[in-house]
């Protein structure tokens, strides 16, 4: 299957996309769907898509990933369109990438490289930049030979690793050192995040992580729930850096919601490994909000992709509340009805853009988090003002009476605060 534009745009990057359907591994519909997603990723990266090619083959070819005939056809297609970039919807080995560039005489990227490039452009915080850099260098390390094939072996000399160390060996050692440095810096980030989580848990605040396929509306939903101003745009991976905001529930209790990086099919393992500090927010959450784009034609495949990543990071057993988003669109409303019937009480249909259904979501969320609280009747001396203030801020106070130098409270206490309250149980 081929699709080609006859006009050549004036964009700096002019790309051809290559999808591969391998017998027994994926079918044509799946290959077409992921190729369409690759086109959206390419446009998000700022390149112009000139054409697409879907290659059907019985196996993966070791030298070029695709067969010799398809390589020749691709070379002619690049020449006819004036493309200066070819992007494969698969992960290429270092040798395959090198062979393709030598044969096609055009720069070749694979899906992982494209996603890493988008992440590098969108990362804003120091933590986000560190995680992207680590993923990039882990990806780059085995591919150095492809970058330095034009250099000859250097002569030996003082300070060099024996006679004839190559430039590639020097760069490999430099990148390995950089990977170690980035890993140590990210360990500090993970330590700081763990301390912040412990501090929030001491206050008894429930932790909620928002997950979902990229562009499902996670940031828009958090903006709606918390009155935040997080950057939200109709594009893949619009935001990368985790953002936490306090949300007031209908029962007066606060919870903390964290918007996390969007998931995607074929999510590169380099990113999963490098973004552990961010993804730990999901693993440590009391509840996961899975935002689903019900208006997307491949909604079921997107749900499956998110579940795969949750399993990969060890969060598959966390309680999940599904948010069936984009019911402001006709297609989204129809699909949301079908999914709501399947999911039962574990879902809420909303429009993060218009606010429809958000009140029902908050009520459902409050009910889901209430199970972690214990009803306690307490008699606390007024001298313990800090504990009383903490309970009024983090627990649900049902009754209160201040007489005789003490506070008599009937409260629903979050599980982390129960041990601190037990000494003051009223008889």
DASULMO-V731644 format. One record per residue. N is the residue number from 1. RES is the residue in three letters. D_FIRST is the distance of its C-alpha to the first C-alpha in Angstrom with 2 decimals. Layout:
N,RES,D_FIRST
N,RES,D_FIRST
//
This chain:
1,UNK,0.00
2,UNK,3.79
3,UNK,6.96
4,UNK,10.23
5,UNK,13.84
6,UNK,16.35
7,UNK,19.31
8,UNK,20.33
9,UNK,22.22
10,UNK,25.45
11,UNK,24.73
12,UNK,25.97
13,UNK,22.84
14,UNK,19.61
15,UNK,16.69
16,UNK,13.13
17,UNK,11.64
18,UNK,10.16
19,UNK,9.59
20,UNK,10.45
21,UNK,10.74
22,UNK,13.98
23,UNK,15.64
24,UNK,18.61
25,UNK,18.05
26,UNK,15.51
27,UNK,13.52
28,UNK,10.11
29,UNK,12.06
30,UNK,13.86
31,UNK,11.07
32,UNK,9.60
33,UNK,13.31
34,UNK,14.26
35,UNK,11.53
36,UNK,13.01
37,UNK,16.35
38,UNK,15.66
39,UNK,15.17
40,UNK,18.54
41,UNK,20.11
42,UNK,19.16
43,UNK,20.75
44,UNK,23.68
45,UNK,24.23
46,UNK,24.59
47,UNK,21.58
48,UNK,19.43
49,UNK,15.64
50,UNK,14.43
51,UNK,10.66
52,UNK,7.99
53,UNK,5.79
54,UNK,5.09
55,UNK,7.18
56,UNK,8.71
57,UNK,12.33
58,UNK,15.80
59,UNK,17.54
60,UNK,17.81
61,UNK,19.00
62,UNK,22.28
63,UNK,22.17
64,UNK,18.86
65,UNK,17.21
66,UNK,14.19
67,UNK,14.95
68,UNK,16.63
69,UNK,14.14
70,UNK,11.37
71,UNK,14.28
72,UNK,15.18
73,UNK,11.84
74,UNK,12.01
75,UNK,15.63
76,UNK,15.11
77,UNK,12.71
78,UNK,15.49
79,UNK,18.10
80,UNK,16.76
81,UNK,16.48
82,UNK,19.54
83,UNK,18.13
84,UNK,20.85
85,UNK,19.19
86,UNK,16.21
87,UNK,15.99
88,UNK,14.75
89,UNK,14.57
90,UNK,16.93
91,UNK,20.47
92,UNK,20.86
93,UNK,24.16
94,UNK,26.43
95,UNK,25.98
96,UNK,22.17
97,UNK,22.30
98,UNK,25.01
99,UNK,23.34
100,UNK,20.10
101,UNK,22.29
102,UNK,24.44
103,UNK,21.67
104,UNK,19.58
105,UNK,22.78
106,UNK,21.18
107,UNK,22.16
108,UNK,20.01
109,UNK,20.36
110,UNK,19.32
111,UNK,19.37
112,UNK,23.10
113,UNK,24.06
114,UNK,22.42
115,UNK,24.29
116,UNK,27.45
117,UNK,27.27
118,UNK,27.11
119,UNK,29.98
120,UNK,31.99
121,UNK,31.79
122,UNK,32.73
123,UNK,35.52
124,UNK,38.89
125,UNK,41.62
126,UNK,43.01
127,UNK,41.83
128,UNK,38.23
129,UNK,38.27
130,UNK,39.82
131,UNK,37.21
132,UNK,34.31
133,UNK,36.12
134,UNK,36.70
135,UNK,33.04
136,UNK,32.05
137,UNK,34.69
138,UNK,33.92
139,UNK,30.33
140,UNK,31.59
141,UNK,34.29
142,UNK,32.38
143,UNK,30.32
144,UNK,33.35
145,UNK,33.08
146,UNK,29.80
147,UNK,31.71
148,UNK,34.89
149,UNK,33.96
150,UNK,35.67
151,UNK,39.03
152,UNK,41.63
153,UNK,43.99
154,UNK,46.85
155,UNK,50.44
156,UNK,52.61
157,UNK,55.12
158,UNK,57.06
159,UNK,54.97
160,UNK,52.02
161,UNK,51.02
162,UNK,52.76
163,UNK,52.07
164,UNK,48.57
165,UNK,46.73
166,UNK,43.28
167,UNK,41.95
168,UNK,39.21
169,UNK,41.96
170,UNK,43.77
171,UNK,40.70
172,UNK,39.86
173,UNK,43.42
174,UNK,43.27
175,UNK,40.10
176,UNK,41.62
177,UNK,44.72
178,UNK,42.77
179,UNK,40.90
180,UNK,44.33
181,UNK,45.69
182,UNK,42.83
183,UNK,43.13
184,UNK,46.87
185,UNK,46.44
186,UNK,44.00
187,UNK,46.50
188,UNK,49.00
189,UNK,46.57
190,UNK,46.18
191,UNK,49.99
192,UNK,50.53
193,UNK,48.05
194,UNK,49.87
195,UNK,53.19
196,UNK,51.91
197,UNK,50.70
198,UNK,54.09
199,UNK,55.83
200,UNK,53.87
201,UNK,54.53
202,UNK,58.24
203,UNK,58.26
204,UNK,56.74
205,UNK,53.66
206,UNK,50.70
207,UNK,47.50
208,UNK,44.23
209,UNK,40.81
210,UNK,37.92
211,UNK,34.55
212,UNK,31.11
213,UNK,27.47
214,UNK,27.10
215,UNK,27.59
216,UNK,29.13
217,UNK,32.34
218,UNK,34.62
219,UNK,36.37
220,UNK,36.79
221,UNK,38.39
222,UNK,40.77
223,UNK,41.73
224,UNK,42.56
225,UNK,44.53
226,UNK,46.43
227,UNK,46.70
228,UNK,44.97
229,UNK,43.19
230,UNK,40.33
231,UNK,37.47
232,UNK,34.77
233,UNK,31.71
234,UNK,28.47
235,UNK,26.31
236,UNK,25.26
237,UNK,28.24
238,UNK,30.61
239,UNK,33.54
240,UNK,34.04
241,UNK,37.78
242,UNK,39.54
243,UNK,41.94
244,UNK,44.82
245,UNK,46.75
246,UNK,49.59
247,UNK,49.06
248,UNK,52.01
249,UNK,51.66
250,UNK,53.46
251,UNK,56.19
252,UNK,57.07
253,UNK,55.65
254,UNK,53.44
255,UNK,50.32
256,UNK,48.17
257,UNK,44.42
258,UNK,42.04
259,UNK,38.60
260,UNK,36.41
261,UNK,33.15
262,UNK,30.03
263,UNK,27.96
264,UNK,24.23
265,UNK,21.90
266,UNK,21.88
267,UNK,25.07
268,UNK,26.14
269,UNK,29.30
270,UNK,30.81
271,UNK,30.96
272,UNK,32.38
273,UNK,35.05
274,UNK,35.88
275,UNK,36.08
276,UNK,38.55
277,UNK,41.28
278,UNK,39.31
279,UNK,37.93
280,UNK,41.49
281,UNK,42.21
282,UNK,40.04
283,UNK,41.73
284,UNK,45.20
285,UNK,44.70
286,UNK,46.80
287,UNK,43.98
288,UNK,40.23
289,UNK,38.74
290,UNK,35.08
291,UNK,33.58
292,UNK,30.64
293,UNK,28.40
294,UNK,28.62
295,UNK,26.66
296,UNK,23.43
297,UNK,20.84
298,UNK,20.50
299,UNK,24.28
300,UNK,24.80
301,UNK,22.42
302,UNK,24.22
303,UNK,27.56
304,UNK,26.67
305,UNK,25.62
306,UNK,28.98
307,UNK,30.90
308,UNK,29.44
309,UNK,30.66
310,UNK,34.00
311,UNK,34.44
312,UNK,33.59
313,UNK,36.31
314,UNK,38.82
315,UNK,38.99
316,UNK,37.77
317,UNK,41.37
318,UNK,42.13
319,UNK,42.88
320,UNK,39.93
321,UNK,40.10
322,UNK,36.80
323,UNK,36.53
324,UNK,34.25
325,UNK,33.48
326,UNK,32.32
327,UNK,34.14
328,UNK,34.79
329,UNK,31.37
330,UNK,31.24
331,UNK,28.20
332,UNK,29.89
333,UNK,33.19
334,UNK,31.84
335,UNK,30.01
336,UNK,33.11
337,UNK,35.30
338,UNK,33.30
339,UNK,33.27
340,UNK,36.93
341,UNK,37.88
342,UNK,36.25
343,UNK,37.73
344,UNK,41.12
345,UNK,43.51
346,UNK,41.34
347,UNK,39.36
348,UNK,40.02
349,UNK,37.95
350,UNK,38.18
351,UNK,36.94
352,UNK,37.51
353,UNK,37.24
354,UNK,39.86
355,UNK,41.90
356,UNK,41.68
357,UNK,42.41
358,UNK,43.41
359,UNK,47.04
360,UNK,46.04
361,UNK,43.91
362,UNK,46.92
363,UNK,49.19
364,UNK,46.86
365,UNK,46.62
366,UNK,50.42
367,UNK,50.85
368,UNK,48.42
369,UNK,50.32
370,UNK,53.76
371,UNK,53.69
372,UNK,54.34
373,UNK,57.64
374,UNK,61.12
375,UNK,63.88
376,UNK,66.98
377,UNK,70.46
378,UNK,71.70
379,UNK,74.96
380,UNK,74.31
381,UNK,77.11
382,UNK,76.67
383,UNK,76.99
384,UNK,73.47
385,UNK,72.09
386,UNK,68.88
387,UNK,67.94
388,UNK,68.81
389,UNK,66.68
390,UNK,63.78
391,UNK,64.01
392,UNK,64.17
393,UNK,61.07
394,UNK,58.96
395,UNK,60.38
396,UNK,61.05
397,UNK,64.76
398,UNK,65.94
399,UNK,69.66
400,UNK,71.75
401,UNK,75.49
402,UNK,77.33
403,UNK,80.96
404,UNK,83.41
405,UNK,81.51
406,UNK,78.32
407,UNK,75.07
408,UNK,74.51
409,UNK,70.79
410,UNK,68.70
411,UNK,65.17
412,UNK,61.77
413,UNK,61.27
414,UNK,57.93
415,UNK,57.88
416,UNK,58.21
417,UNK,61.42
418,UNK,63.10
419,UNK,64.97
420,UNK,66.45
421,UNK,67.68
422,UNK,69.18
423,UNK,72.52
424,UNK,73.12
425,UNK,72.62
426,UNK,75.26
427,UNK,77.56
//
